[in-house]
Amino acid sequence: MPFTLLEKLLPKLPAETIFLLRHPLHSEANRFEQIVASWLVLEKRPYGWMRPEEGGRAAVFNRDITMVGKSDLVLAFFLGTEMSGGTEHVVEKAMDQFVPVYSYGIDDTGHTMSLIGSWDPDGAWEQMTI
């Protein structure tokens, strides 16, 4: 995915924002998270990897819950316009924990990103998201 998509959204967030990225326990982070991490390094923005502990799927779900619990805002990215998989779980946990969430769909080429859903009852982050 080109950095230009990240350049539209992430710089609008406060400079002190710490970005938390999902990471599997025993394998490399997926391509999207690797690209985001590379961009954050270039932009000198702080970030951290959130890995699950040992324990199978339950540990992965617990990692997601912990990650959301440390967040003021969740930005979720999906290939296409359907929310699914582990990222959908993060969106659900954000809403369960009353953390605003904005979900974006990215087309197959990686060149187009659009808002596919949001939950921000107070509108606190609306001006900073696209």
C-alpha positions as CSV (number, residue, x, y, z in Angstrom):
1,M,0.0,0.0,0.0
2,P,1.5,3.4,-0.9
3,F,2.5,5.7,1.9
4,T,0.2,8.3,0.5
5,L,-2.8,6.6,2.1
6,L,-1.1,6.8,5.5
7,E,-0.1,10.3,4.9
8,K,-3.8,11.4,4.6
9,L,-4.9,10.0,7.9
10,L,-2.1,9.4,10.5
11,P,-0.6,12.9,10.6
12,K,-4.0,14.3,11.7
13,L,-3.6,12.5,15.0
14,P,-1.8,14.2,17.9
15,A,2.0,14.1,17.9
16,E,2.1,12.2,21.2
17,T,-0.1,9.4,19.7
18,I,1.4,5.9,20.3
19,F,0.4,3.5,17.6
20,L,-0.3,-0.1,18.7
21,L,0.0,-2.7,15.9
22,R,-1.2,-6.3,16.0
23,H,1.5,-9.0,15.7
24,P,1.2,-12.8,15.7
25,L,3.1,-14.7,18.4
26,H,5.3,-16.9,16.3
27,S,5.4,-15.4,12.8
28,E,6.1,-12.1,11.0
29,A,3.6,-9.3,11.2
30,N,1.3,-9.1,8.2
31,R,2.3,-6.9,5.3
32,F,0.0,-4.0,6.2
33,E,1.3,-3.7,9.8
34,Q,4.9,-3.9,8.4
35,I,4.2,-1.0,6.1
36,V,2.6,1.1,8.8
37,A,5.6,0.4,11.1
38,S,8.0,1.4,8.4
39,W,6.1,4.6,7.8
40,L,6.0,5.4,11.5
41,V,9.8,4.9,11.7
42,L,10.2,7.3,8.8
43,E,7.9,9.9,10.4
44,K,9.6,9.4,13.9
45,R,6.2,8.5,15.4
46,P,6.2,6.1,18.4
47,Y,4.6,2.7,18.1
48,G,4.5,-0.7,19.7
49,W,3.8,-4.3,18.7
50,M,1.1,-6.1,20.5
51,R,1.8,-9.8,20.6
52,P,-0.5,-12.4,22.2
53,E,0.9,-14.6,25.0
54,E,1.0,-18.4,24.5
55,G,-2.4,-20.0,24.7
56,G,-4.0,-20.3,21.2
57,R,-7.0,-18.4,20.0
58,A,-8.0,-17.3,23.5
59,A,-4.7,-15.6,23.9
60,V,-5.1,-13.8,20.6
61,F,-8.6,-12.6,21.6
62,N,-7.1,-11.4,25.0
63,R,-4.4,-9.5,23.2
64,D,-7.0,-7.7,21.2
65,I,-9.0,-6.8,24.3
66,T,-5.8,-5.6,26.0
67,M,-4.8,-3.5,23.0
68,V,-8.2,-1.9,22.8
69,G,-8.1,-1.2,26.6
70,K,-4.9,0.8,26.1
71,S,-6.4,2.9,23.3
72,D,-8.3,6.2,23.0
73,L,-9.1,5.5,19.4
74,V,-9.1,2.4,17.1
75,L,-8.4,2.7,13.4
76,A,-9.1,-0.6,11.6
77,F,-8.2,-1.4,8.0
78,F,-9.7,-4.1,5.8
79,L,-9.1,-5.3,2.3
80,G,-12.3,-4.5,0.5
81,T,-15.5,-3.3,2.2
82,E,-16.3,-6.3,4.4
83,M,-15.2,-6.3,8.0
84,S,-14.0,-9.8,8.9
85,G,-11.4,-11.8,10.8
86,G,-9.3,-10.7,13.7
87,T,-9.6,-7.0,12.8
88,E,-13.4,-7.3,13.0
89,H,-12.9,-8.7,16.5
90,V,-10.9,-5.6,17.4
91,V,-13.7,-3.4,16.1
92,E,-16.2,-5.3,18.2
93,K,-14.1,-5.1,21.4
94,A,-13.6,-1.3,20.8
95,M,-17.4,-0.8,20.8
96,D,-17.8,-3.1,23.8
97,Q,-15.2,-1.0,25.7
98,F,-16.7,2.4,24.5
99,V,-13.6,3.2,22.5
100,P,-14.3,5.2,19.3
101,V,-13.5,3.2,16.2
102,Y,-13.1,4.1,12.5
103,S,-12.9,1.3,9.9
104,Y,-11.5,1.8,6.4
105,G,-11.6,-0.4,3.4
106,I,-8.6,-0.6,1.0
107,D,-9.2,-1.6,-2.6
108,D,-7.2,-4.5,-4.1
109,T,-4.7,-2.2,-5.7
110,G,-3.9,-0.5,-2.4
111,H,-4.5,2.9,-3.9
112,T,-8.0,3.8,-2.6
113,M,-9.1,3.9,1.0
114,S,-12.6,4.7,2.1
115,L,-14.4,4.9,5.4
116,I,-16.7,1.8,5.7
117,G,-17.9,2.2,9.2
118,S,-17.4,4.2,12.4
119,W,-18.6,4.3,16.0
120,D,-17.8,7.5,17.8
121,P,-20.8,8.5,19.9
122,D,-19.4,11.8,21.1
123,G,-17.8,12.7,17.7
124,A,-14.5,13.3,19.6
125,W,-12.3,12.1,16.7
126,E,-14.5,13.0,13.8
127,Q,-12.4,16.0,12.7
128,M,-9.1,14.0,12.7
129,T,-10.3,11.1,10.6
130,I,-11.2,10.9,6.9
